């Protein structure tokens, strides 16, 4: 049974990476990111950073919380969980970077500066802390990782989840409001991620467990990965339905010259 469970986890890691290919390919081949909100991408990346930070903290200091979130010592399943959050972090950040590099007709210089600064600050607040854990001084003080994990679980998580849904969705819908669709947004990418992240979110329901007294406590300590992935999948599904609906309406309006995934991107 453990072998099947680990196989499923490995497949989901691979599917998560693959799910980013359609969107990355579309932006890179068109050399344009018009129609994609940087805030939308940043909030998705922030969720990935937070998931990686909390799980990596539990992984590194699993002796402080034996056999709870991460088995003591970590088993293959725990390593695959770490790979899951790492892949999500790498590819969501890569997509954000690609869209920052390529020009866009729907973003302002202020939005670009805000996203770059926000990502750097959030990364320093989270990922830098993981780097500091390698120092002997930090590892000698068990209170530091405990305080760090509690702060993120009890407070930061709530803001990250709100960013995933509905805030990121609202920013993306605003970016598409006055533009023909889908522009640089990949319809196939939205569809694939809606399915993949639903499966990933469901898998997180049994990947981590802890004795809790309420749903709020469950979310704060182990449920945030499942909730954030399911909300991200929901946002992708809503964008998919919205984009398909508008594309069909535009094709009816403009005839055979409708904008689909194979049509040339207007110059910006």
Secondary structure, 3 states (H helix, E strand, C coil): CHHHHHHHHHHHHHHHHHHCHHHHHHHHHHCCCCCCCHHHHHHHHHHHHHHHHHHHHHHHCHHHHCCCCCCCCCCHHHHHHHHHHHHHHHHHHHHHHHHHHCCCCCCCHHHHHHHHHHHHHHHHHHHHHHHHCCCHHHHCCHHHHHHHHHHHHHHHHHHHHHHHHHHHHHHHHHHHCCCCCCCCCCHHHHHHHHHHHHHHHHHHHHHCCCCCCCHHHHHHHHHHHHHHHHHHHHHHHHHHHHHHHHHHHHHHHHHHHCCCCCCCCCCC
